[in-house]
């Protein structure tokens, strides 16, 4: 079963979901990670699918991707790591 770690890297402003740098979430298989803001998950979902199907994002290290949530005034940067 595929496993991923989703980690909050930066919070620029005030995250309405209360996320702080260092917060971490685990995702296994087809279940969404509990407690992660739905807007952040929505932003990272397409990139997560690339990793899930064995793809690589050319500007990122293999098996990981960084994504920013859509709130441009209170932006949260999230990093996803594929765990072997």
N, C-alpha and C positions, 0 to 999 in steps of 0.2 A: 504494500500500500504506500502510495506517495505521501511524503511528509514535508511540511514547510514550516519555517519559522518566519513570522512577520514581526519586525521590530520597528518601533518608533525611533527615528534617528534625530529629528529636529522638530521643534514647535516654534514657529515664528508668529507670535501674537498669543491669543487665547483660544485654545481648542475647545469648541462647544461640547465635545464628548469627554473632555477632561484628560485626554492623552498627554503623557509626559515623555521626554526622551528616556529611553531605556525600557519603556513598556514593551512587553513581548507577548505574542500570541502564537499558539500552535494550530496548525491545520493539517488534518489527515484525510486523504481520499476526497470525497465529495461533500464534506461538511464544512460550513463556514465557521471561522474562528469566533467563539463566544467573546463578547465584549468589545470587538473592534467596530469602530464607527462605520455605519453603512456607506457613507459617502467615500471614505478612504477605501473600503473594500471595492466599491463600484469603480473607482479610479484604477485600482491595481488589477482588477479581474482580467482584462484582456492580456496583460503582461503575464499574469499567473498562468493563463491558458498556454501561452508560448512555452513556458517552462514545463508545464504538465505534459506537453506533447513532444518534449525533447529538443525544442528550439533553443536558440541562443540569441540574445540581444547584442548586436555588434559592438555597441559602445559600453557594455557592462562586462564584468567578470562572468565567467561561465557559472551557471546555476544560481544566479542572483539578479535582482533588478531593483532599482530605486524609483519610487513614484511619489508625486506630491498630490495631496488631496486638492479638490477643486476650489476650496475657499482661499482666494488669492490674498485676502486681508489677514487671515489667521492660518497660514499654510502649515500643514503637517507633512513632513517627509517620512515615508515609510519604505523600509527595505525588506525584500523577500529573499530568503535563502532556501534553496532546495536541500533537504537533508537526505542523505543516502541511507 
